[in-house]
Amino acid sequence: MITIDDLEARSYDRGMWLLERFSLTPLRHRVVREAHGTVLEIGAGTGANLSHYRPGMTVAAMDLRPAHLAAAVTKTRRANPTLNLAVTCGNAQQLPFPDHTFNTVVGTLVFCSIGEPQIALSEIRRVLRPGGQLLLLEHVRGQTPLTRRLTDWLHPLWFALQGECHLNRETATTVATAGFHIDSITVHARGILQVMQATAPFE
C-alpha cells in the first residue's frame, strides 16, 4: 500500500531531478568519496548520497522522515548493494549514538533546515572520534555582493513558503564557532554552494 509519505518521498526526488543532474550529483560524489571508517550521514533523505560511498563501507543514515529512509534503503539495494547500511529515524540535535562512535559525519543540504545548528554541531562533535572529519555540501548566504543581497532578500518569502529552509545561513562560520578546524572550503554557483571539510578537535 502506497502512503501519502511514500508519495511525498517520490515527489521530493522528482523535484530535485534537474538540480541533481546538472550540479549536485558531482558535488555529492566529491564529498562522499572523502568519507572513511564508520560513517554517520545526517539528513540522509531519500538516499541521494548512498550510491557514491565506496562499496563495503559502513554507514548509519539518519533522517526525520521514515518514508525517506525507506526510499533510501531501496535505492541502496539497487545501486550499492554491498554498502553496510543502517537507518535511524532521528534529529541531528539529539543524536542517538554513544560518544566517539564515528570516524566521519556527512551532511548534504541539511544545515539550512536544522532549527539549532549549534546544538547539532555540538552533538556531531560528541559522536565523532577525536580528529574525525565533518564533510558538508551546503547552500549558504551568497559570497558576492549580488548573491548576498539576493539570498537575504529571498529568504523571508522562501522560509514563509517552505517552512524550514534558511537561504542565508553562514554555515562555515557556525562550524568554526563550534570548535571544528576548517581544512578546506570550495565554492560553487557563485558561492551559494559550498563544499567543506573540517576536523573535530582532539580532546
C-alpha positions, 0 to 999 in steps of 0.5 A: 500500500502506497502512503501519502509519505511514500508519495511525498518521498517520490515527489521530493526526488522528482523535484530535485531531478534537474538540480541533481543532474546538472550540479549536485550529483558531482558535488555529492560524489566529491564529498562522499568519496572523502568519507572513511571508517564508520560513517554517520550521514545526517539528513540522509533523505531519500538516499541521494548520497548512498550510491557514491560511498565506496562499496563495503563501507559502513554507514548509519543514515539518519533522517526525520522522515521514515518514508525517506529512509525507506526510499533510501534503503531501496535505492541502496539495494539497487545501486550499492548493494554491498554498502553496510547500511543502517537507518535511524529515524532521528534529529541531528540535535539529539543524536542517538549514538554513544560518544566517539562512535564515528570516524566521519559525519556527512551532511548534504543540504541539511544545515539550512533546515536544522532549527539549532545548528549549534546544538547539532554541531555540538552533538556531531562533535560528541559522536565523532572520534577525536580528529574525525572529519565533518564533510558538508555540501551546503547552500549558504548566504551568497559570497558576492555582493549580488548573491548576498543581497539576493539570498537575504532578500529571498529568504523571508518569502522562501522560509514563509513558503517552505517552512524550514529552509534558511537561504542565508545561513553562514554555515562555515562560520557556525562550524568554526564557532563550534570548535571544528578546524576548517581544512578546506572550503570550495565554492560553487554557483557563485558561492551559494554552494559550498563544499567543506571539510573540517576536523573535530578537535582532539580532546 
